[in-house]
Amino acid sequence: MARNYCDIRFLLLAAAAAFIYIQVRLFATQSEYAERLAAAEKSDSQCTSQLRSLIDQISSQQEKIVALEELRLREDEESAQLKALVRDLEKKNLQSLISKNEVPVAAVVIMACNRPDYLERTIGSILKYQRSVAMKFPLFISQDGTNPDVKSKALSYSQITYMQHLDLEPVHTERPGELTAYYKIARHYKWALDELFMNHNFNRVIILEDDMEIAPDFFDYFEATSVLLDNDRTIMAVSSWNDNGQVQFVHDPKALYRSDFFPGLGWMLTKSTWDELSPKWPKAYWDDWVRLKEVHKDRQFIRPEVCRTYNFGEHGSSMGQFYKQYLEPIKLNDVHVEWKSMDLSYLKEDTFLNHFAKTVADAKPVRGPDAVLTAHNVNVDVRIQYSDQRDFERLARQFGIFEEWKDGIPRASYKGVVVFRYNKTQKRIFLVGPDSLEQLGIGHA
């Protein structure tokens, strides 16, 4: 009996010890969980606080975005209103310059950028002869960029409508080492011509640059040839320039020619031609692009023998290339020509082909290694045949005319024939291509 009682006490003590151990463990675990729960609650509180802070920041940013968007919309509206106001002012200015009863022959635009001194000289030359025909030839200046001196100079002339091209798009050249200026020039030309043809709705535009002087009969010349340009779809443009118009190579101020090579440097085109060119206008080198056969599509250009523009721009985007040799000696016409009384029907395609073919056929053929020397020593028109581009360049170099070709066409040529006067006289030199006689329909006599 006593033994059983001892066993029971031992068991009770063991159970009590186990109970106490379990209670201690439970208390320790509860304390640990309580600490973890407190830490979790603290962390949750911090997360909630950070989340609220982020929500507040996002809300603030959204408010700023909404405010900026409203500001942008207001600025866009103001910009649109300003553009509309500028166009309205341009139209009012233009209407004040143009009689309601007279349709302009052509708008004249001076392309300018950052040369105020050149621009002043150009404007002075133009206004000298434009004042008497201002109704027929409304004058514009299109400035590329924000040069303040150019803008101030342009706006100082009440008889000129000012346009400004602001292009903030970065220029990406297609080849390393290219000048970005040629890309900017191409963009400016497209913008200005779009403005004049599409927004002002002119039928014709004459393009000049801010480094040109014009001849006394410049406007009469373009008025006379405008009819030809309208009626003959084989003519793409009329130019006032002759690449071989240096003083020693010209003689007759009345002589005009058709050419397969685009001369540029003071030229007139129609709205229908611009409608064709504008959508595919190149990123750069627009003038060489016009000279591609795929662009002009065998259409030709009217050019004078004696230039009606003079380029004095020794300093510019082309870095004065060829200036001393080819541009400085150019002869600017100073003889009065009655263009209104002249019959220019000989410049129509078939008529001119026959007319030009006859002058080439009548010229004395000169051959052999001494052909250039022989040409110097005869007193009649002469023709010298070249076999290829290299041979042409050799002959051109000996005479001193332009050697350059573009897309297989020599400068100033017609059917591969380049014609110029000999030493300021009536005598003509014809450099004739290998296929020129056949193209002219005069055989290989």
KENUSE-18921 format. One line per 3 residues: number of its first residue (from 1); their letters; for each residue x, y, z of C-alpha. Coordinates in Angstrom, 2 decimals, decimal comma, always signed. Each point is the difference from the previous one (the first is absolute). Layout:
N
NUM) a) X:Y:Z  ...
END
This chain:
445
1) mar) +0,00:+0,00:+0,00  +2,79:+2,40:+0,94  +1,85:-0,90:-3,22
4) nyc) -3,01:+0,83:-2,11  -0,34:+3,31:+1,74  +3,64:+0,88:-0,77
7) dir) -0,47:-0,91:-3,65  -3,01:+2,26:-0,23  +1,91:+2,93:+1,52
10) fll) +2,86:-0,55:-2,41  -2,38:+0,03:-2,92  -1,68:+3,16:+1,25
13) laa) +3,36:+1,72:+0,38  +1,00:-1,05:-3,54  -3,33:+1,20:-1,36
16) aaa) +0,37:+3,29:+1,89  +3,53:+0,45:-1,38  -1,19:-0,73:-3,52
19) fiy) -2,89:+2,40:+0,43  +2,31:+2,74:+1,25  +2,43:-0,62:-2,92
22) iqv) -2,84:+0,14:-2,47  -1,31:+3,23:+1,52  +3,47:+1,56:-0,13
25) rlf) +0,38:-1,00:-3,66  -3,45:+1,30:-0,79  +0,80:+3,30:+1,67
28) atq) +3,31:+0,31:-1,87  -1,72:-0,81:-3,30  -2,79:+2,46:+0,71
31) sey) +2,56:+2,68:+0,82  +1,89:-0,71:-3,23  -3,18:+0,10:-2,06
34) aer) -1,05:+3,17:+1,76  +3,31:+1,63:-0,91  -0,34:-1,19:-3,59
37) laa) -3,57:+1,23:-0,15  +1,06:+3,38:+1,34  +2,81:+0,17:-2,57
40) aek) -2,42:-1,00:-2,75  -2,49:+2,63:+1,11  +2,77:+2,59:+0,04
43) sds) +1,18:-1,06:-3,47  -3,56:+0,05:-1,27  -0,44:+3,47:+1,42
46) qct) +3,20:+1,14:-1,73  -1,11:-1,56:-3,32  -3,39:+1,64:+0,33
49) sql) +1,70:+3,35:+0,67  +2,37:-0,42:-2,99  -2,90:-1,07:-2,21
52) rsl) -1,98:+3,04:+1,01  +3,07:+2,15:-0,71  +0,40:-1,58:-3,46
55) idq) -3,70:+0,47:-0,69  +0,34:+3,64:+0,99  +3,05:+0,38:-2,28
58) iss) -1,78:-1,68:-2,91  -3,04:+2,16:+0,57  +2,21:+3,09:+0,04
61) qqe) +1,78:-1,11:-3,20  -3,33:-0,68:-1,67  -1,16:+3,46:+0,94
64) kiv) +3,21:+1,43:-1,49  -0,46:-2,09:-3,15  -3,57:+1,22:-0,36
67) ale) +1,17:+3,58:+0,56  +2,80:-0,39:-2,57  -2,40:-1,57:-2,49
70) elr) -2,39:+2,91:+0,47  +2,92:+2,40:-0,44  +1,10:-1,81:-3,17
73) lre) -3,53:+0,16:-1,39  -0,18:+3,71:+0,77  +3,39:+0,55:-1,64
76) dee) -1,09:-2,04:-3,05  -3,13:+2,12:-0,24  +2,02:+3,19:+0,36
79) saq) +2,50:-1,28:-2,59  -2,81:-0,83:-2,41  -1,50:+3,44:+0,57
82) lka) +3,40:+1,64:-0,58  +0,54:-2,01:-3,18  -3,45:+0,96:-1,20
85) lvr) +0,76:+3,62:+0,87  +3,33:-0,15:-1,87  -1,70:-1,51:-3,06
88) dle) -2,72:+2,63:+0,21  +2,63:+2,74:+0,22  +1,90:-1,56:-2,91
91) kkn) -3,17:-0,07:-2,09  -0,90:+3,56:+0,95  +3,53:+1,14:-0,80
94) lqs) -0,12:-1,94:-3,25  -3,40:+1,40:-0,90  +1,33:+3,51:+0,58
97) lis) +2,79:-0,72:-2,49  -2,12:-1,67:-2,66  -2,78:+1,63:-1,95
100) kne) -3,27:-1,90:+0,15  -0,27:+0,35:-3,76  +3,43:-1,42:-0,83
103) vpv) +1,11:-3,61:+0,38  +3,69:-0,20:+0,98  +2,42:-1,45:-2,51
106) aav) +1,93:-1,70:+2,81  +0,87:+0,38:+3,64  +3,68:+0,70:+0,55
109) vim) +1,56:-1,53:+3,10  +3,46:+0,71:+1,38  +1,32:-2,96:+1,99
112) acn) +1,95:+1,32:+2,99  +1,61:-1,34:+3,15  +2,78:+1,82:+1,85
115) rpd) +1,64:+2,53:-2,34  -1,63:+3,42:+0,58  +2,65:+1,88:-2,01
118) yle) -0,52:-2,27:-3,04  -3,76:+0,27:+0,39  +0,11:+3,79:+0,00
121) rti) +2,01:+0,03:-3,22  -2,40:-2,45:-1,64  -3,11:+1,94:+1,05
124) gsi) +1,53:+3,24:-1,24  +0,63:-1,52:-3,42  -3,51:-1,48:-0,23
127) lky) -1,92:+3,07:+1,17  +1,87:+2,11:-2,52  -1,93:-1,74:-2,78
130) qrs) -2,98:-1,51:+1,83  -1,69:+3,22:+1,12  -1,45:+0,67:-3,44
133) vam) -1,42:-3,54:-0,27  -0,82:-0,64:+3,66  -3,60:-0,98:-0,81
136) kfp) +1,21:-2,70:-2,39  +2,83:-1,30:+2,17  -0,84:+0,11:+3,75
139) lfi) +3,16:-0,39:+2,02  +0,59:-2,36:+2,94  +2,91:-0,75:+2,31
142) sqd) +0,09:-3,47:+1,53  +2,42:-0,26:+2,91  +1,23:-3,35:+1,25
145) gtn) +0,70:+0,28:+3,72  +0,03:+2,85:+2,49  +2,94:+2,23:-0,87
148) pdv) -1,20:+3,33:+1,48  +1,92:+2,21:-2,44  -1,51:-1,74:-3,03
151) ksk) -3,49:+0,21:+1,50  +0,40:+3,66:+0,87  +1,31:+0,78:-3,49
154) als) -2,84:-1,89:-1,68  -2,70:+1,67:+2,11  +1,41:+3,47:-0,74
157) ysq) -1,42:-0,14:-3,56  -3,73:+0,74:-0,08  -0,31:-1,15:-3,60
160) ity) +1,26:-3,52:+0,81  -1,97:-2,80:+1,67  +2,07:-1,80:+2,63
163) mqh) -0,22:-3,75:+0,67  +1,96:-1,92:+2,64  +0,83:-3,71:-0,05
166) ldl) +0,58:-1,40:+3,50  +1,18:-3,60:-0,14  +1,05:-1,47:+3,34
169) epv) +0,26:-3,59:-1,25  +3,57:-1,36:+0,29  +1,84:-0,69:-3,25
172) hte) +1,19:-3,56:-0,62  +2,35:-0,20:-2,99  -0,09:-3,14:-2,12
175) rpg) +3,79:-0,20:-0,39  +2,80:+0,85:+2,46  +1,69:+3,33:-0,52
178) elt) -2,89:+1,67:-1,82  -0,86:+3,62:+0,73  -3,33:+0,33:+1,77
181) ayy) -0,50:+3,33:-1,80  -1,04:-1,77:-3,21  -2,72:-1,86:+1,91
184) kia) -1,28:+3,20:+1,61  -0,02:+1,77:-3,37  -2,10:-2,77:-1,56
187) rhy) -2,50:+0,17:+2,88  -0,21:+3,78:-0,33  -0,61:-0,11:-3,75
190) kwa) -2,83:-2,50:+0,37  -1,64:+1,99:+2,80  +0,23:+3,34:-1,84
193) lde) -1,31:-1,34:-3,30  -2,83:-1,83:+1,75  -0,93:+3,30:+1,67
196) lfm) -0,02:+1,98:-3,23  -1,68:-2,55:-2,23  -2,43:-1,63:+2,44
199) nhn) -0,79:+2,67:+2,60  +0,32:+3,11:-2,19  -1,13:-1,84:-3,14
202) fnr) +2,40:+1,58:-2,50  +0,14:-1,51:-3,48  +3,74:+0,62:-0,38
205) vii) +2,92:+0,72:+2,31  +3,45:+1,41:-0,74  +2,66:-1,17:+2,45
208) led) +2,99:+2,19:+0,81  +2,66:-0,29:+2,68  +1,36:+2,63:+2,36
211) dme) +3,24:+0,43:-1,95  -1,30:+1,05:-3,42  -0,31:+3,16:-2,04
214) iap) -2,41:+0,17:-2,92  +0,17:+1,52:-3,48  -2,13:+3,00:-1,05
217) dff) -2,18:-2,24:-2,22  -0,33:-2,81:+2,56  -3,76:+0,43:+0,49
220) dyf) -0,75:+0,58:-3,68  +1,93:-3,17:-0,83  -2,04:-2,12:+2,40
223) eat) -3,29:+1,57:-1,06  +0,74:-0,80:-3,65  +1,03:-3,60:+0,71
226) svl) -2,90:-0,67:+2,42  -2,36:-0,57:-2,92  +2,41:-2,49:-1,52
229) ldn) +0,32:-1,77:+3,35  -3,77:-0,30:+0,34  -0,64:-1,26:-3,50
232) drt) +2,92:-2,38:-0,62  -0,08:-3,04:+2,29  +3,45:-1,04:-1,21
235) ima) +1,47:+2,97:+1,91  +0,44:-0,63:+3,73  +1,28:+3,43:+1,05
238) vss) +1,43:+3,27:-1,28  +3,36:+1,16:+1,34  +1,79:+3,33:-0,13
241) wnd) +3,39:-1,73:+0,21  +2,55:-1,39:-2,45  +2,73:-2,16:+1,56
244) ngq) +2,34:+1,06:-2,81  -1,07:+3,63:+0,17  +3,46:+1,38:+0,76
247) vqf) +0,77:+3,24:-1,82  +2,32:-1,67:-2,54  -2,62:-2,59:-1,04
250) vhd) -3,06:+2,20:-0,72  -0,96:+2,54:-2,63  -3,73:+0,16:-0,80
253) pka) -2,29:+1,27:+2,82  -3,10:-1,06:-1,97  +1,00:-3,64:-0,50
256) lyr) -1,89:-2,66:+1,97  +0,54:-3,75:+0,00  -1,62:-3,20:+1,14
259) sdf) +2,20:-2,13:+2,29  -0,20:-3,52:+1,43  +1,92:+1,20:+3,07
262) fpg) -1,79:+1,89:+2,79  +1,90:+3,32:+0,48  -1,74:+1,29:+3,15
265) lgw) +1,26:+3,31:+1,45  -3,07:+2,11:-0,70  -2,74:-2,21:-1,46
268) mlt) -3,75:-0,17:-0,47  -2,34:-2,98:+0,22  -3,75:-0,53:-0,04
271) kst) -2,39:-1,29:+2,64  -0,73:-3,15:-2,01  +3,71:-0,85:-0,06
274) wde) +0,31:+0,65:+3,73  -3,02:-2,22:+0,68  +2,04:-2,76:-1,63
277) lsp) +3,30:+0,74:+1,76  -1,14:+0,86:+3,53  -1,08:-3,49:+1,19
280) kwp) +3,35:-1,54:-0,98  +2,29:+2,94:+0,82  +3,44:-1,29:+1,12
283) kay) +1,57:+0,29:+3,46  +3,06:+1,83:-1,40  +1,72:+1,16:-3,23
286) wdd) -3,31:+1,00:-1,54  +1,58:+1,62:-3,10  +1,96:-3,12:-0,97
289) wvr) -3,17:-2,01:+0,63  -1,90:+2,11:-2,55  +2,78:-0,79:-2,49
292) lke) -0,69:-3,74:+0,17  -1,65:-1,41:-3,12  -2,54:-1,86:+2,12
295) vhk) -1,12:+3,37:+1,42  -0,03:+2,32:-3,03  -1,18:-2,87:-2,26
298) drq) +1,58:+1,43:-3,18  -1,61:+3,39:+0,55  +2,29:+2,92:-0,68
301) fir) +0,86:+3,43:+1,35  +0,11:+3,40:-1,67  +3,21:+1,94:+0,62
304) pev) +1,45:+3,23:-1,42  +3,37:+0,40:-1,62  +0,70:+3,07:+2,16
307) crt) -0,96:-0,45:+3,65  -2,81:+2,01:+1,58  +1,35:-0,70:+3,48
310) ynf) +3,44:+0,42:+1,50  +1,13:-2,06:+3,00  +2,32:+1,93:+2,32
313) geh) -0,11:-2,55:+2,83  +3,62:-0,95:+0,43  -0,73:-1,06:+3,58
316) gss) -2,83:-2,44:+0,63  -0,99:-3,65:+0,39  +2,05:-1,10:-3,01
319) mgq) +3,13:+1,67:+1,46  +0,57:+2,08:-3,12  +0,41:-3,09:-2,18
322) fyk) +0,95:+1,02:-3,60  -0,65:+3,66:+0,87  +3,17:+1,60:-1,37
325) qyl) +0,09:-2,08:-3,17  -3,66:-0,23:-0,97  -2,20:+2,42:+1,97
328) epi) +1,97:+3,20:+0,41  +0,58:+0,43:-3,80  -3,73:-0,41:-0,84
331) kln) -1,37:+2,70:-2,29  -3,20:+1,60:+1,36  -2,12:+1,38:-2,81
334) dvh) +0,01:+3,80:-0,19  -1,72:+0,42:-3,38  -3,68:+0,88:-0,31
337) vew) -1,90:-2,72:-1,84  -3,61:+0,49:-1,11  -1,18:-3,44:+1,04
340) ksm) -3,68:+0,85:-0,47  +0,53:+0,56:-3,71  +2,14:-3,11:-0,55
343) dls) -1,36:-3,17:-1,56  +1,12:-2,88:+2,23  -1,83:-2,71:-1,91
346) ylk) +3,37:-1,31:-1,23  +0,48:-1,42:+3,50  -2,84:-2,49:-0,41
349) edt) +1,33:-3,54:+0,00  -0,17:-0,98:-3,69  +0,80:+3,49:-1,26
352) fln) +3,05:+0,34:+2,20  +1,25:-3,49:-0,89  -0,03:+0,91:-3,70
355) hfa) +1,40:+3,47:+0,64  +2,85:-1,28:+2,16  +0,73:-2,95:-2,29
358) ktv) +0,50:+2,37:-2,92  +2,50:+2,17:+1,89  +1,97:-3,10:+1,02
361) ada) -0,11:-1,45:-3,52  +1,22:+3,30:-1,49  +2,98:+0,16:+2,38
364) kpv) +3,37:-1,00:-1,38  +1,02:-3,46:+1,33  +3,47:-0,01:+1,55
367) rgp) +1,74:-3,26:+0,86  +3,33:-1,36:+1,12  +2,40:+0,63:+2,87
370) dav) +0,33:+3,68:-0,98  -3,76:+0,61:-0,13  +0,02:+2,65:+2,72
373) lta) +2,88:+1,89:-1,61  -1,73:-0,21:-3,38  -3,25:+1,31:+1,53
376) hnv) +1,87:+3,03:+1,28  +1,30:+0,80:-3,48  -3,20:-0,09:-2,10
379) nvd) -2,55:+2,81:-0,21  -3,19:-2,04:-0,28  -2,05:-2,16:+2,35
382) vri) +1,76:-3,31:+0,68  -1,01:-3,31:+1,50  +2,27:-2,46:+1,76
385) qys) -1,21:-3,48:+0,80  +0,87:-1,65:+3,32  -0,10:-3,74:+0,52
388) dqr) -0,93:-0,29:+3,70  -0,06:+1,90:+3,29  +3,75:-0,11:+0,44
391) dfe) +0,55:+1,37:-3,50  -2,56:+2,76:+0,62  +1,73:+0,98:+3,24
394) rla) +3,31:+0,24:-1,87  -1,50:+2,35:-2,61  -1,92:+2,03:+2,58
397) rqf) +3,16:+0,47:+2,03  +1,88:+1,30:-3,04  -2,72:+2,55:-0,78
400) gif) -0,66:+0,88:+3,65  -3,70:-0,90:+0,21  -1,70:-2,15:+2,65
403) eew) +1,18:-3,62:-0,07  -2,71:-1,38:+2,31  -2,59:-2,65:-0,92
406) kdg) -3,09:-1,14:+1,91  -1,71:-3,27:-0,80  +1,70:-0,18:-3,41
409) ipr) -0,81:+3,61:-0,99  +2,65:+2,75:-0,36  -0,85:+3,40:+1,46
412) asy) -1,93:+2,30:-2,38  -0,29:-2,73:-2,64  -2,84:-0,79:-2,40
415) kgv) -0,02:-3,49:-1,54  +3,58:-0,34:+1,25  +1,11:+3,19:-1,79
418) vvf) +1,62:+2,80:+2,00  +0,14:+3,34:-1,82  +1,87:+3,17:+0,95
421) ryn) +1,42:+3,07:-1,73  +3,63:+0,39:-0,83  +1,73:+2,94:+1,68
424) ktq) -3,10:+2,30:+0,20  -0,63:-0,29:-3,75  -2,93:-1,37:-2,03
427) kri) +2,01:-3,12:-0,78  -1,39:-3,08:+1,73  +1,77:-3,13:+1,19
430) flv) -2,11:-3,17:+0,11  +1,31:-2,94:+2,01  -2,01:-2,89:-1,42
433) gpd) -0,65:-3,31:+1,76  +0,42:-3,42:-1,61  -3,78:-0,33:-0,54
436) sle) -0,87:+3,68:-0,40  -0,17:+0,13:-3,78  -2,32:-2,96:-0,06
439) qlg) -2,21:+1,54:+2,71  -0,12:+3,23:-2,01  -0,93:-1,93:-3,12
442) igh) +2,84:+1,34:-2,14  +2,00:-3,20:-0,56  +3,76:-0,35:+0,21
445) a) +0,96:+2,33:-2,80
END
